[in-house]
Amino acid sequence: MKLLQRLSILSVGGLLSACGPSYFLTMKPTAENTIWYEGREMVLQEQDSMLVQMSFVRYEGKELVFEAVVENGSSQPILVAPEQFFYQPVTTQAATAGTPTNVPARVAAIDPEQRMRQLETTLAYESKEATKVSLGELLTTLGHITEDVVSIKKKETDEEVDEREQRQQSERNYYTNQRLEHSIAADQVRYKKEEVEQRLLRKNTLPPGQYIRGYVYFPRTDVADVIRVVVPVGEQPATFDFTQSRMKQ
């Protein structure tokens, strides 16, 4: 490889590493009176015969994942609608150079039913592409047949025969690999869909004396120092503060 090419690659690599985040985020409840459950720190709030518990689960891509537990201690059924959950991002520290300062006032939870529809749509697409024979592949196959017929009338050398067969095999492998990639993607989406179905908190009318638990997804706001989660159940919404910290890599 020429020196100029090597220097160019090194320069691009340096730029990419410089553009990457120099920190990772952590999240924990601000309150001190917490309990630990399954390795996570959970905050409890009880009011109006409602017991609500919240814990932070993980950062997942561009989302925050929390787990909510709602117990109905009243004598009437209540509606638990996770799409009505939201959080208020709070910035308590001065912004550093290069850090965005446009913090939204309110961030709504991701509608669980919309999330399920998106996963079902993606799964249907990937499954279809995993078995699909495209027009390009049909034309390529037809081209191979034509080439093979023409080659019979030509006097090809052994090298020419090998080159043609290797090229045709490479073109066939391209379409096979495409289907394989879609098949792998379909398996990943299927696994994700099954996990979400098992853990996702969905809209429910909760009878007296019953409880419900599940994951709630929110878009991330990395610049916020405090994530104030609001759970609108019962007459008064429950509010939970979580401190978001930046740790150097």
Phi, psi and omega in degrees: 000137181293153183300318182298320179295318180296319179295323180296316180296318179296322180295316179296318178300321178295321179294318181297317180291328179290330182281343182289160181295139180262012182212164169234158187258147172231155182223133176210155179299143176285324182294152180268332183275077181242167173235159178254134179217122180053039176081005180240147179273124187242141177254138180245145175216130182234127177198147180053041179064017177247134174247120180238132178235139179227140173217149177274133183262303184187165165272133181224102182061239180262022186232158170254137179243123175242157171247132179244141172234125180237124179243128182267102179264007181272182180263003182236150175292149178233156179263126174252110184239095185299335178293347177268352176293152175204170172225154177252113178283133183239130175256117183253348182245155178294140181292138176272166182300131179085357180270127180296143184247357181278086182269126179294153180284330185207137180236116183281148174294155177284128181301120183297326180290322176295321179298317179295320178297320179297317179295319179296319179295316180295319180296317179298318180295310182295322179295320179294315181293335181290340181240001186282138170255110186283165176299322178300320180291321178298317179294322178296316178298317178298320177297322178296317180298316179298316179300317182294322179294315180296324183295335180295325182277348180261157175260087180277145173282166178301322179295320180293321177297313180299318181297316181295315181294319179294319180295316179296319178296321178297320179291322176294320179298326180302311182288325177296317179295324176300313178297322179296318179298318178293325178295317177297316179298320179297318178297319180295317179293321179298317178297316180297318180297317179296319179296315182295318179300323182285327190250341187292134173281124183239166185296128182212146167269116188264116180291162177302139178081000181253161176226161179220146179219154178172173181276143174237131183254138177230150168295148182281149168228087189295331185286343182288141176270333179229133174251109183261100184275131181244125182246103184277082173233146182074195183284326180242128179293146175271139183236135182226128178260134176235131179272127178254121184244150177254124180247133180294144179293000000 
